[in-house]
Amino acid sequence: MEEASLLYHGRWKTLTRITFPLVMPHIFSGAIFVFIFSLIDFCVPDILRVRVYPIEIFIQFSAFYNERAAALFSLPLIVIAILLIVLQRWYMKDRAYIQVSLGLAKEITYNLGWFIIPACCFFFIILGLSTILPLVVLLNTAGSFSNYSMIFSTSIEQILYSFILAFIGAVLVMSLSFFVSYIIERAKTLTGTLLGFASFIPLAIPAITLGMGLIKVWNQPVVSIIYGSSFIVILGYIARFIPFSTIIGIAGLKQINPCLEEAAFLSTARWIKVIRGIVVPLSQKSLAIGFFFVFILSFGELSTTLLIIPPGRQTIPIKIYNLMHYGAHQMVAALCLILILIIFSFSGLFLLLYKKFTKNIRCSL
Amino acid sequence: MLTVDNVSKKYGNVEILKCLTLEISPGEIMALVGPSGCGKTTLLRIIAGLENPDEGRVLIDGTEVSTKNKLVAPNKRSLSMIFQDLALWPHMTVEKNIEFVIKRDKLTRNNYRLKIDEILANVNLYGYNNRYPHELSGGERQRLAIARALASKPMYLLMDEPFSNLDTILKGELQDMVMELKDNFRIGIIYVTHNIEEVFVLADRIAIINKGIMEQIDYKEKVLNYPKNEFVRRLLKIR
């Protein structure tokens, strides 16, 4: 499409008249999700000691033990978030410009000319302020190597526990969201629409409210075995991250030409054989990306886990949170840097495997 | 005999097919001709069982397979389809594309492989077993699509403009292949095309559709000699 425009117009006009309008709905969608995520986030403002609205909910629940007030305080956030999700879905209707039949597009490289200087400056300023500078401060705070060694040896159990929970959570979330997104994308019926909307509802619920809800549901005599086990944390991950993995799943399925499934249904193939033989292999990329995304989010999840973690257990984010409140800044900095190293290593390994195993995957010819 | 009996289909308020009727016997090639958007592909999809008709029915050998409320699964209709963009499974090799559609039955592994090799040899793709579809040329892909469609031994074959993107020489070769299939396997073929020359080469009968209505259906000689109206005359470029 860009090449078709370049035959008649310059790069700037192509960017503003073709590329930008086509990408705009997705930018808008992304902005709405980031806004909702920031609106209901509790962890970062709490660590930075900024008193935002979700902190009030937490105070009502944990300091005053007033569940009713906490639930009522959540309502405005839920309403705003639901309205924004409805707006996003309305805006994105018929605007997911995906060319299925043509397969993967060839990359076009533009020479940015002098514009590369301000573009790079902007990028490095944002990257510097948001990532590099905090990392330098953490390095400076963490102190000597002995601090790293000490905090690592005392946190290995929590690291492993977080890793296992995040891994199981990511596998379950992706398996569930694959089927949810398949129904949403392929069954263009009322069921699909309702399921689509239902899968986005957790996005609108503040993490603390979600934690409160999980406690209310599972802290009952009959099901207390779940409440007292690590499974409640995995349920929390499922509830929190299923909207994100569903978005990724839908995006992946949209790129698979339905003809490929229809061709399989015409042969002597059963539904499960078509899913296993055609849809899952062609969705490998989105499944892998979704798994990685949910794994990273689960690994760092604090807001819900803080409320539902079983007694005697600690995930790494909770350990960092507690250490921060005890004022052990050196230990916190060292542990954070160790975690960053672990996540980077995992990401590197993931990218390596992803490239290796998805080399021959094409959604279309 | 495959029968389409008074089939109608609407998308929203738009009527795609209006009381369409046709019949095709095994060993016969029927060309479905008409302008873009006239409902040809929708008709094929209804016959294949990928969509329900709003009215009317589809019968295969006297058994009702599609009505508004009934839909026999596509894989239980003894038919196969070659899609316009072929729909070859890009993550499977040539061999796996074939293997996916054939029943292993009680064949031993060796006999099973021999069967796949035989199917590939029939379309001159022997030795291409481990190639992926994107590693094949346009003509080879078309032949793989034909091989896959025939691997399940269908009684009827639906072809949705399968040779629309090929050069004349390749098109000629593949047309010969289709004729051989018809003669050797006695398969009934419904063939959607825009190409009038293709119609005259391949078809026994021609069905001309315009805006979802069957304008004329008959043996090609009859249609050529006695076009029913001006539309048919213009479409088939008959003077």
Interface residues (C-beta under 8 A of the other chain):
Chain A: S101 G103 N257 C259 L260 E262 A263 A264 F265 L266 S267 T268 A269 R270 G277 I278 P281 L282 N360 I361 R362 C363 S364 L365
Chain B: A48 L50 A73 P74 N75 L79 S80 M81 F83 D85 L86 A87 L88 W89 P90 H91 M92 F100 V101 I102 K103 Y132 P133 H134 R141 R148 A151 S152
